[in-house]
Structures are given as structure tokens and as C-alpha cells.
Amino acid sequence: MIDESSARRRFLKHMLLTTGVTALSLMAASPAAYSADKASKKNVHYRPKPNDGEHCGQCLYFLAPTSNASEGHCMAVQGAIDPNGWCRLFEADPSS
């Protein structure tokens, strides 16, 4: 049985991200505005290590590193993101 407050949080996270992704597609030409709309690492309790086996590399919002970079980015969090990191916005990517 799913706890009602847990289900509500999950729904709100999903709606927030859906709205953010839509906004990102509209602002693709403006990277400065794009990063300003993301949450800070502090606010989402980002850490550069996994949490109980969950890590950014498995997250729906993670954007993998390009070329020789060791860090990727997140659709919801500002700055470079370690694939082994984790934050409170973690949402398992069903395709991974």
C-alpha cells in the first residue's frame, strides 16, 4: 500500500519535472535561463556518492557526460553531476 503523502510527493516531483522539461524545450536557446530554473545542489541534498544503491547514473533526470567528461548534468539540478551521486529528486529511469 502506498502512503498518501509519499504518493503526493511523487506526483508533485513528477509534475514539477514535466513542467521544467517543457520550459527547457522552450528556452533551449538561452542556457543562462535554463540553469537559473534548476534547483541548487544544497536544496536537493545532492551528494557525490550513492544512497542505498541509487545513483544519478540510474536517474530519469540524468544527462550522461559527453566526450571525455567524467561528470554529466541533470534536468532538475544546477551544475555538474557525478554519475555516482544522489539527491532527493532521484527517480529511477525505467529504461536503465
C-alpha positions in Angstrom: 0.0 0.0 0.0 1.4 3.4 -0.9 1.4 6.1 1.8 -0.7 9.0 0.7 1.9 11.7 1.5 4.5 9.6 -0.4 2.2 9.4 -3.4 1.6 13.1 -3.3 5.3 13.9 -3.1 6.0 11.6 -6.1 3.2 13.2 -8.1 4.4 16.7 -7.3 8.0 15.8 -8.2 6.8 14.4 -11.5 4.7 17.4 -12.3 7.5 19.8 -11.4 9.9 18.0 -13.7 7.4 17.7 -16.5 6.8 21.4 -16.3 10.6 22.0 -16.2 11.3 19.8 -19.2 8.6 21.7 -21.2 10.1 25.0 -20.1 13.6 23.8 -21.1 12.5 22.9 -24.6 11.1 26.5 -25.0 14.3 28.0 -23.6 16.9 25.9 -25.4 18.5 29.0 -27.0 19.1 30.5 -23.6 21.4 28.4 -21.4 21.6 31.0 -18.7 17.9 30.9 -18.1 18.0 27.2 -18.3 20.3 26.8 -15.4 18.6 29.5 -13.3 15.4 27.5 -13.2 17.1 24.4 -11.7 17.3 23.6 -8.1 20.6 24.1 -6.2 22.5 21.1 -5.1 22.1 22.2 -1.5 18.3 22.4 -1.7 18.1 18.8 -3.0 20.7 17.5 -0.7 23.0 16.4 -3.5 25.9 14.3 -2.5 28.7 12.8 -4.8 28.0 9.2 -3.6 25.2 6.7 -4.0 22.3 6.2 -1.5 21.3 2.6 -0.8 22.3 1.6 -4.3 20.6 4.5 -6.0 22.8 6.9 -8.0 22.4 9.6 -10.6 23.5 7.4 -13.5 20.3 5.4 -13.0 18.0 8.5 -12.6 15.4 9.6 -15.1 16.7 13.2 -15.0 20.4 12.5 -15.5 22.1 13.6 -18.7 25.2 11.5 -19.3 28.6 13.0 -19.8 29.7 13.9 -23.3 33.1 13.2 -24.8 35.8 12.7 -22.2 34.0 14.4 -19.3 33.6 12.4 -16.1 30.5 14.3 -14.9 27.1 14.8 -16.5 24.2 17.1 -15.9 20.7 16.9 -14.5 17.5 18.3 -15.9 16.5 19.4 -12.4 19.7 20.3 -10.6 22.3 23.0 -11.3 25.9 22.2 -12.1 28.0 19.2 -13.0 26.6 15.9 -11.6 28.7 12.8 -10.8 27.0 9.7 -12.2 27.7 8.1 -8.8 26.0 11.0 -6.9 22.5 11.1 -5.5 19.9 13.7 -4.4 16.3 13.7 -3.1 14.9 14.1 -6.6 16.1 10.7 -7.6 13.6 8.9 -9.8 14.6 5.5 -11.2 14.8 5.5 -15.0 12.7 2.6 -16.2 15.0 2.1 -19.2 18.1 1.5 -17.1 
